[in-house]
Amino acid sequence: MADPDVGSVAFERAWKVYLLINRGVHENDERRATLHRFIRKRCDAGVTDAELLVVEALKYLKRLDQSEAGSPE
């Protein structure tokens, strides 16, 4: 398993960037927990590069946003 600090660092960076890009999203939005689970799974799968995790996390959040935008409300 990857160093837990790598996951924490990647999570904080990715979430901070996401909030800067998406100013209307609340800091405690449900996507925060979803992102945390995503990063934890990637770390458990052996990813140890924090920068790679941040990029993957931001791509993941973008896909989430696109799927939400395409779903009927």
N, C-alpha and C positions, 0 to 999 in steps of 0.2 A: 504494500500500500504506500502511496505517496505521503510525503511529509504533510501533516495537516495544515501547517503554516502556508504551504503553497496554495492550497485550496482557499484558505481564508484571505490571503493576499489577492488572489485572482477574483474571488467573489467581491471583495470591497472595491477593487478597481473597476470591474465590469459594471457593477451596480451604480457606481458614481458616474461613470461615463454615460450609462443609459439614462440616468436622471438628468444629466446635462443636455443630452440630445432631446429628451422628451420631457420638457419642463412641466407639463400638465400631470405627470404621474406622481402620485403621493409616495413618499419614502417607504411607507409600509404597505405598498400595493401587493396583491397576492402573487404577482410575478416575482417578487423578492424570494419567497419561499420556493417557488418553482425553479428559479435560478440556483438557489442553494442546493437543491436536490440534483440538478443537472451537473453542477460542478463536483459534487460529492461522488456521483456515479463515474464521472470522467477520471477523478483521482483514484477511485477504487479500481478502475480499468488500467491504471498504471501511468497516466499522464502526469508528468512531474515538472513541466515547463509552465511557469505562471503566465508568461506572455501568450503562449499558445492557448491556455485555458481562457484567458480574457477574450481573445479573438473568437474562439469557439462559443463562448458564452454570449457575446454580443450578436453573433450570427443566430444563435438559438433564440434570443429575445426578439430579433427581427422576424424570424419565422413565426414565432408566437403572435406577434402583432399582425402579421399578414394573414394568418389563419383566423384571427379574431375579426379582422376587417372584412373578411369574406363570408363570415357566418352571419345568418340573420339574427336580429336582436328581438 
